[in-house]
Amino acid sequence: MAFLEKVMKKPEGIDIEEFLNNLDTEDETLYEDADAFVKPFTLATDTDTATVLNEAKSGNIVLLNIGDLSKRNAIKLKEIVTKIKSGIDEIDGDIARISQDRVLVTPSKVKIIKKKEAP
């Protein structure tokens, strides 16, 4: 049993959860020389569609959190994502689901390589 405790024990002094949770807590500075931004956004209502599309039209990449809406109202989520996809197609952008709760939206000239996992 002592062997398992050694294997399962976290190395002292390293708390990976704390480290990962604090990655974005650094002081924000102005990035005047950036050509584009990756902006996290939580999808909640119909009005969020315009915000997402405006960001993509501005050349920014949007990382959508769809987790809450998918649990509350899957039909509404489908409607909103369909509207976003239509708008993204018009500007020759791209959209793809990258995890259970995340969708990536890109502006024109930025494409997502989509690979289907084998069953």
C-alpha angles and dihedrals in degrees: 000000000000089000092057091048090054092049096045095042117105115239108259117256095023120100104173094185091055091046094051094043091053098049092099099042095087116116111279114235130187112269098205094163096052117115093201142359136223105226124193113216135175114225110222114141144015091265090064089070092073092048093052093047092047091052091050091047087053089057098256128134115233124208105201122204105210097166100105095043093047090056095045103039121001093178092055090047090054091050094050095045090048090054091048091048091051092051092045091050089054092058093041093247127136139239131193140162108244100178141358092280104023135078123184119216119191134188126238116300091027114097131185118225104227120203123180115219116237114254 
